[in-house]
Amino acid sequence: MAKDTKEKKTYILAEMASSHEGDKKTAESIIKSSAQAKADGILFQIMDPPTYIIPSDIDWEDTMSFYMRQAPWAELIEKADSLGLDVWANIYDLASLNFCKDKKIKGFKLHSSNLDNEELVMQMVKVGKEILLSVGGLDEEEIESALKLVYSVDKKAKVCLMYGLQNFPTNPEGVNLNFIKKMSKKFNLPFGYQDHSSPTSPASIYLSLLAIDQGAVIIEKHITTNRSLRGQDYQAALNPDEFSNFVSNIRIVDKLISKNPYDFSLDELKYREYKTLVKVVAKKDIKKGEVFSKDNIAVTRAKRGEISGKRIKMLMGKSSKKAYKKFEPIERNEIVKVAIFITARLKSTRLPLKAIKPILGQPMIGHMIERLKHCNIKPIVVMTSTNPQDDPLIEIAKKYEVESFRGSEEDVLLRMRDCARKFDVDLIVSVTADDPLKEPIFIDKMVQKYMDKRFDFCRVEGLPNGCESYVVDRKALEKVCDIKDTSETEIWGPYFWEPGIFKCEVVNIKDQNILRPKYRLSVDTPEDFKLMSKVFSILSKKKEYFNVYDICKLLDENPDLVKINEKIQQRKAPKIKLKK
């Protein structure tokens, strides 16, 4: 029914009703506030008193107090449309319908009090726009009768049943959401909820949230400029700041309801730290070469430890590679020696010297090194070539207090193999200096996966391009270097997953908040560097260390940033060449 329901996003309709008091400027203020709060649409109450109500009626004077002629309404419709709001019109008479039918109106609302005006209903259906059918206070037979009238004009009419009690304010105990849910199911139509609760009552929030949980696709809520003035329709209307907060709360609920059961959020990842606080530590002083046993190691709370308590059995019977003091956490290297290798060179045609180009006064690779230190993995090695052009990279490694290695200029795999031999590592976390936003959260996840389930190669799939990483077993790397038949291995991942002889694993991203494979956060062109600079500039102001969740949220909310490098094509990997 509503434009965003396919994305499991509740459609929020700001109802201005008569809160404008007949003043165009007040109406414009309400429209602006609705747009700023990020409502999806706004509902105008448009009427022509002479054809809607008789002068002797008790409500005539009240109606005339907020009456606006058609000319200002035309301008207000244009104003709302220009601010990105869908415009809906609550119509009470044929004159107003004729005025609206050729305007930028998404749909009409039919108030339950107007359903007996069959000519109005039929003419409204003929216009061919969407219809919000207000059914508050109607019984099942009356709803069925109204729908028969609508479908007698147009069998394909788009209708949404809108439930709500306009008692100003609504008594929450009088609301029956199960009724509208049943009607929705019976007539196979979407439904929405019109809330008229007291703005100061908790019901003003929880009734709408309950309706969403029941399946409502639209929530309609009154908005005014200043409720304390006690103007028209103030009883159930929210002030602009309250309305904005209302929208924010609904968006949180939207995310909760639409989550994939298998999503693993950042908050859950953080909470895992409590699950993994217990680590293996020295029960007493341990000498180098001493065999680990129940007598000298134990599991206790040690947040900075490296080996989870569940892995204590993997240590039993092994000889210690170093001496430990009592209560000192046992290092991961006792089970598997892990290192991070940063493949870096300054030879680049599309963006010269990109690895050392400054971002916020710091070389790009410097940002990467600081980020990788959050992985709690040592050593971190800047792995470059023997070409003198790459000398600045060695100096940067010294400045940031990490290791460095120089090897083959063209053969990245050979350089990596030789680097692994020098530092005697079992498992290599491979990253490239082109990608300063590698995500430590998933580097740790791959390392833990390796300790539980040994593999030859592992990669992350689904993160923005540039945030993912590779993890490689050293023995598998040695084998690839033996069987490859080329020295051009700048893009080398396929050498592990294509031959079919290696045990390869994949960490698939399922969390919808960060599943953004189309976002490009790798640096190979001026456009890429421009985007990277903006990301660091914006997020560094908010927090010293930002993660992939922060990055994706920034890009989601600022599509203009994504456009900066969206036309850049990722280089394709050449076909692998193996010895016969």
TORMI-446170 format. One line per 10 residues: number of its first residue (from 1); their letters; for each residue x, z, y of C-alpha. Coordinates in steps of 0.5 Angstrom, whole numbers, plus 500, padded with zeros to 3 digits. Example, Ala and Ser with C-alpha at 12.3 -4.5 7.8 and 13.67 -1.06 7.14 Angstrom:
1 = AS = 525:516:491 | 527:514:498;
***
This chain:
1 = MAKDTKEKKT = 500:500:500 | 505:502:505 | 511:498:506 | 516:504:503 | 512:506:497 | 516:501:493 | 522:505:494 | 519:512:493 | 519:514:500 | 513:517:503;
11 = YILAEMASSH = 510:513:509 | 509:518:515 | 503:516:519 | 503:520:526 | 496:520:529 | 496:520:536 | 488:521:536 | 486:523:543 | 492:527:545 | 494:522:550;
21 = EGDKKTAESI = 488:525:554 | 486:518:557 | 493:517:560 | 498:511:558 | 504:515:560 | 502:521:556 | 501:516:550 | 508:512:551 | 511:519:551 | 507:520:544;
31 = IKSSAQAKAD = 509:514:541 | 517:515:543 | 517:522:540 | 514:519:533 | 519:513:533 | 525:518:535 | 522:523:529 | 523:517:524 | 515:516:523 | 513:510:519;
41 = GILFQIMDPP = 507:508:523 | 503:511:529 | 495:511:529 | 491:509:535 | 484:511:536 | 481:506:540 | 473:505:542 | 469:502:547 | 464:508:549 | 458:504:551;
51 = TYIIPSDIDW = 458:501:544 | 460:507:540 | 456:513:543 | 450:513:547 | 450:517:554 | 445:522:552 | 450:525:546 | 453:531:547 | 460:528:546 | 459:523:551;
61 = EDTMSFYMRQ = 463:527:557 | 468:529:552 | 469:522:549 | 469:519:556 | 475:524:558 | 480:520:554 | 477:513:554 | 482:508:555 | 481:501:557 | 483:495:553;
71 = APWAELIEKA = 489:493:557 | 493:499:557 | 492:499:549 | 495:492:549 | 501:494:552 | 501:501:548 | 501:496:541 | 507:492:544 | 511:499:546 | 510:502:539;
81 = DSLGLDVWAN = 512:495:535 | 518:494:539 | 520:501:537 | 519:500:530 | 513:503:528 | 507:500:525 | 501:500:529 | 494:502:525 | 488:503:529 | 482:507:528;
91 = IYDLASLNFC = 476:503:530 | 469:506:531 | 465:499:534 | 465:492:534 | 468:491:541 | 474:495:539 | 475:491:532 | 475:484:536 | 480:487:541 | 485:489:535;
101 = KDKKIKGFKL = 484:483:530 | 489:479:533 | 494:484:536 | 500:487:532 | 496:491:527 | 498:493:520 | 491:496:518 | 485:499:520 | 483:506:519 | 475:507:517;
111 = HSSNLDNEEL = 473:514:518 | 468:517:513 | 463:518:519 | 463:510:520 | 461:508:513 | 454:507:514 | 455:502:519 | 456:496:514 | 456:491:519 | 463:494:522;
121 = VMQMVKVGKE = 465:495:515 | 464:488:513 | 467:485:519 | 473:489:519 | 474:487:512 | 474:480:514 | 480:481:519 | 484:481:512 | 489:487:514 | 490:493:510;
131 = ILLSVGGLDE = 485:499:510 | 485:506:510 | 479:509:507 | 477:516:510 | 474:519:504 | 474:527:506 | 467:530:505 | 465:524:501 | 463:525:493 | 464:520:488;
141 = EEIESALKLV = 458:516:488 | 459:515:496 | 466:513:495 | 464:508:490 | 459:505:494 | 464:504:500 | 468:501:496 | 463:496:493 | 461:494:500 | 469:493:502;
151 = YSVDKKAKVC = 470:489:495 | 463:485:496 | 467:482:502 | 474:481:499 | 475:483:492 | 483:483:494 | 482:488:500 | 488:492:500 | 485:499:500 | 488:506:500;
161 = LMYGLQNFPT = 484:512:500 | 485:518:505 | 483:525:504 | 483:530:509 | 478:535:512 | 477:535:519 | 475:542:521 | 480:543:526 | 484:547:523 | 483:546:516;
171 = NPEGVNLNFI = 482:552:511 | 487:551:506 | 483:554:500 | 477:548:502 | 482:543:500 | 481:540:493 | 487:535:492 | 485:534:484 | 479:531:487 | 483:525:491;
181 = KKMSKKFNLP = 488:525:485 | 482:523:480 | 479:518:485 | 485:515:486 | 486:514:478 | 479:512:477 | 479:507:482 | 486:505:481 | 488:505:488 | 493:509:492;
191 = FGYQDHSSPT = 491:515:496 | 494:519:502 | 493:526:505 | 491:527:512 | 493:534:514 | 489:538:520 | 492:545:518 | 494:550:524 | 501:548:526 | 503:555:526;
201 = SPASIYLSLL = 500:556:519 | 505:555:512 | 499:550:510 | 501:545:515 | 507:544:511 | 506:546:504 | 499:542:503 | 503:535:505 | 508:537:500 | 503:539:495;
211 = AIDQGAVIIE = 500:532:496 | 506:528:495 | 507:532:489 | 500:530:486 | 502:522:488 | 500:521:495 | 504:515:498 | 501:516:505 | 501:523:510 | 498:523:516;
221 = KHITTNRSLR = 499:528:521 | 497:529:528 | 502:529:534 | 502:531:541 | 506:532:547 | 505:540:548 | 500:544:544 | 500:550:549 | 496:546:554 | 490:546:549;
231 = GQDYQAALNP = 488:539:550 | 485:534:546 | 486:535:539 | 491:540:540 | 488:545:534 | 492:541:528 | 497:537:532 | 505:538:532 | 509:538:538 | 515:533:538;
241 = DEFSNFVSNI = 520:537:535 | 515:540:530 | 513:533:528 | 521:531:527 | 522:537:523 | 516:535:519 | 518:528:517 | 525:531:515 | 522:536:510 | 518:530:507;
251 = RIVDKLISKN = 524:526:507 | 528:532:503 | 522:532:498 | 522:525:497 | 529:525:495 | 528:531:490 | 522:527:487 | 525:521:486 | 531:523:483 | 534:520:477;
261 = PYDFSLDELK = 534:526:471 | 541:524:470 | 543:524:477 | 549:529:478 | 549:531:486 | 555:533:490 | 552:540:490 | 551:540:482 | 559:538:482 | 560:544:487;
271 = YREYKTLVKV = 556:549:483 | 560:547:477 | 566:550:480 | 563:557:478 | 562:554:471 | 570:553:471 | 572:559:474 | 575:562:468 | 582:559:466 | 588:560:461;
281 = VAKKDIKKGE = 593:565:464 | 599:569:462 | 597:575:459 | 604:578:460 | 611:575:462 | 612:569:458 | 619:566:457 | 621:558:457 | 620:556:450 | 616:562:447;
291 = VFSKDNIAVT = 610:560:443 | 603:561:446 | 599:565:442 | 593:570:443 | 598:576:444 | 601:572:451 | 595:568:454 | 588:570:455 | 582:567:459 | 580:570:465;
301 = RAKRGEISGK = 577:568:472 | 583:564:476 | 580:559:481 | 586:556:482 | 588:555:475 | 589:548:471 | 587:549:464 | 579:551:463 | 578:557:458 | 575:552:453;
311 = RIKMLMGKSS = 582:549:452 | 586:555:450 | 586:553:443 | 590:546:445 | 595:551:447 | 596:555:441 | 602:554:437 | 606:550:443 | 612:552:446 | 612:554:453;
321 = KKAYKKFEPI = 615:548:458 | 617:554:463 | 617:561:464 | 610:565:467 | 609:571:470 | 604:576:468 | 597:573:470 | 600:567:472 | 595:561:471 | 598:556:465;
331 = ERNEIVKVAI = 600:549:468 | 596:543:465 | 603:540:464 | 603:544:458 | 598:540:455 | 598:533:458 | 603:531:464 | 599:528:469 | 601:524:476 | 598:520:481;
341 = FITARLKSTR = 602:514:483 | 600:510:489 | 602:503:489 | 604:501:496 | 608:495:499 | 609:492:506 | 608:485:504 | 601:483:506 | 599:476:509 | 592:477:511;
351 = LPLKAIKPIL = 594:484:514 | 601:485:515 | 604:492:514 | 597:495:513 | 599:501:509 | 603:504:515 | 598:502:520 | 596:508:524 | 589:511:524 | 588:517:529;
361 = GQPMIGHMIE = 595:517:530 | 597:517:522 | 599:512:518 | 594:510:513 | 598:511:507 | 599:518:510 | 591:519:510 | 591:517:503 | 596:522:501 | 593:528:504;
371 = RLKHCNIKPI = 586:526:501 | 590:526:494 | 593:533:495 | 585:535:494 | 586:533:486 | 591:539:485 | 595:534:481 | 603:534:481 | 607:529:482 | 604:525:487;
381 = VVMTSTNPQD = 609:519:487 | 609:513:492 | 611:507:488 | 614:501:492 | 619:496:491 | 626:495:492 | 625:490:497 | 628:493:504 | 622:492:507 | 619:497:504;
391 = DPLIEIAKKY = 624:503:506 | 619:506:511 | 614:508:505 | 620:512:502 | 621:516:509 | 613:517:509 | 613:520:502 | 619:525:505 | 615:526:511 | 608:528:507;
401 = EVESFRGSEE = 613:532:501 | 611:527:495 | 615:524:491 | 617:516:491 | 620:511:486 | 622:504:487 | 622:499:482 | 620:491:480 | 618:487:487 | 613:483:483;
411 = DVLLRMRDCA = 611:486:477 | 607:492:478 | 606:494:471 | 613:494:470 | 614:498:476 | 609:503:474 | 612:504:467 | 619:505:469 | 616:510:474 | 612:514:468;
421 = RKFDVDLIVS = 619:514:464 | 622:517:470 | 617:522:471 | 616:523:464 | 608:523:465 | 603:522:459 | 597:520:464 | 597:516:470 | 592:516:476 | 593:509:479;
431 = VTADDPLKEP = 591:508:486 | 593:503:491 | 595:504:498 | 590:499:500 | 584:504:499 | 585:511:503 | 578:513:501 | 580:514:493 | 575:520:491 | 578:526:488;
441 = IFIDKMVQKY = 572:528:485 | 572:523:480 | 579:523:479 | 579:530:476 | 573:528:472 | 577:522:469 | 583:527:467 | 578:532:464 | 575:526:460 | 582:525:458;
451 = MDKRFDFCRV = 583:532:455 | 577:532:451 | 577:525:449 | 583:521:449 | 583:514:451 | 588:509:453 | 584:507:460 | 579:509:464 | 575:507:470 | 570:509:475;
461 = EGLPNGCESY = 564:504:476 | 559:504:482 | 562:507:487 | 564:503:494 | 569:498:493 | 576:502:495 | 573:509:492 | 574:508:485 | 581:509:481 | 584:508:474;
471 = VVDRKALEKV = 587:513:469 | 592:510:464 | 595:513:458 | 603:512:458 | 603:509:451 | 598:504:452 | 602:502:459 | 608:501:455 | 604:497:450 | 601:492:455;
481 = CDIKDTSETE = 608:491:458 | 610:489:451 | 605:484:450 | 604:481:457 | 607:474:458 | 607:474:466 | 611:478:471 | 605:477:476 | 601:483:475 | 598:485:482;
491 = IWGPYFWEPG = 591:486:479 | 592:489:472 | 586:492:470 | 584:486:465 | 590:487:461 | 587:494:458 | 579:492:458 | 580:484:456 | 584:484:449 | 580:489:445;
501 = IFKCEVVNIK = 586:493:442 | 585:499:447 | 580:505:447 | 577:504:454 | 572:509:458 | 568:508:464 | 565:513:468 | 558:510:471 | 556:513:477 | 548:515:476;
511 = DQNILRPKYR = 547:519:483 | 543:514:487 | 546:518:493 | 553:514:492 | 551:508:487 | 554:503:493 | 558:498:489 | 557:493:495 | 560:497:500 | 567:495:501;
521 = LSVDTPEDFK = 572:500:503 | 578:497:501 | 583:494:506 | 586:487:506 | 584:484:513 | 583:486:520 | 575:487:519 | 577:492:513 | 581:496:518 | 576:496:523;
531 = LMSKVFSILS = 571:499:519 | 576:504:516 | 578:506:523 | 571:507:525 | 569:511:518 | 575:516:519 | 574:517:527 | 567:519:526 | 567:523:520 | 574:527:522;
541 = KKKEYFNVYD = 570:529:528 | 565:533:523 | 569:536:518 | 577:536:516 | 576:533:509 | 570:528:508 | 568:526:501 | 564:520:498 | 557:523:499 | 559:523:507;
551 = ICKLLDENPD = 562:516:507 | 556:513:503 | 551:517:508 | 554:515:514 | 554:507:512 | 547:508:510 | 545:511:516 | 549:506:520 | 548:499:517 | 552:496:523;
561 = LVKINEKIQQ = 558:499:520 | 557:495:513 | 556:489:517 | 563:489:520 | 567:487:513 | 561:485:509 | 563:477:509 | 570:479:506 | 570:477:499 | 574:481:494;
571 = RKAPKIKLKK = 580:477:490 | 578:475:483 | 583:477:478 | 587:472:475 | 586:470:467 | 591:475:463 | 597:472:460 | 599:475:453 | 605:473:448 | 603:469:442;
***
